[in-house]
């Protein structure tokens, strides 16, 4: 699922997938703000640790 994130190369906000694919342009971005994807991944890991009942780092 694409998110509305900042592309540093173009200087604009764009829909970009977590692998860097730009939906509107049909190619890949190499210099973009992926912090929203990193936060979502960290939340997913925290929830997984809570369900597993431990604090193991992986």
C-alpha positions in Angstrom: 0.0 0.0 0.0 1.5 3.3 -1.0 1.8 6.2 1.4 1.9 10.0 0.8 5.6 10.7 1.5 8.2 13.3 0.6 10.5 12.7 -2.3 13.7 14.6 -1.8 14.7 14.4 -5.5 11.6 16.0 -6.8 10.9 18.2 -3.8 7.3 17.1 -3.7 5.0 14.7 -1.8 4.2 11.6 -3.8 2.5 8.2 -3.4 5.5 5.8 -2.9 5.4 2.1 -2.0 7.6 0.8 0.8 10.1 -0.5 -1.8 10.5 3.0 -3.3 8.2 2.5 -6.3 6.5 5.8 -7.3 2.9 5.1 -8.2 2.4 8.3 -10.2 5.7 8.1 -12.2 6.0 4.3 -12.7 9.6 4.2 -11.6 11.6 4.0 -8.4 12.6 6.8 -6.0 16.0 6.6 -4.4 16.0 9.6 -2.1 12.7 9.7 -0.2 11.5 9.9 3.4 10.7 6.3 4.4 10.3 7.1 8.1 6.5 6.4 8.0 7.2 2.8 6.8 9.9 2.3 9.4 7.5 3.5 12.2 4.8 1.1 10.9 7.3 -1.8 10.9 8.5 -1.0 14.4 4.8 -0.9 15.6 4.2 -4.3 14.0 7.3 -5.7 15.7 6.2 -4.3 19.1 2.7 -5.8 18.7 4.2 -9.1 17.7 6.4 -9.1 20.8 3.4 -8.3 23.0 1.4 -11.2 21.6 4.4 -13.6 22.0 4.8 -12.4 25.6 8.5 -11.6 25.5 10.9 -8.8 24.7 13.3 -10.6 22.4 14.9 -8.4 19.9 15.1 -9.7 16.3 
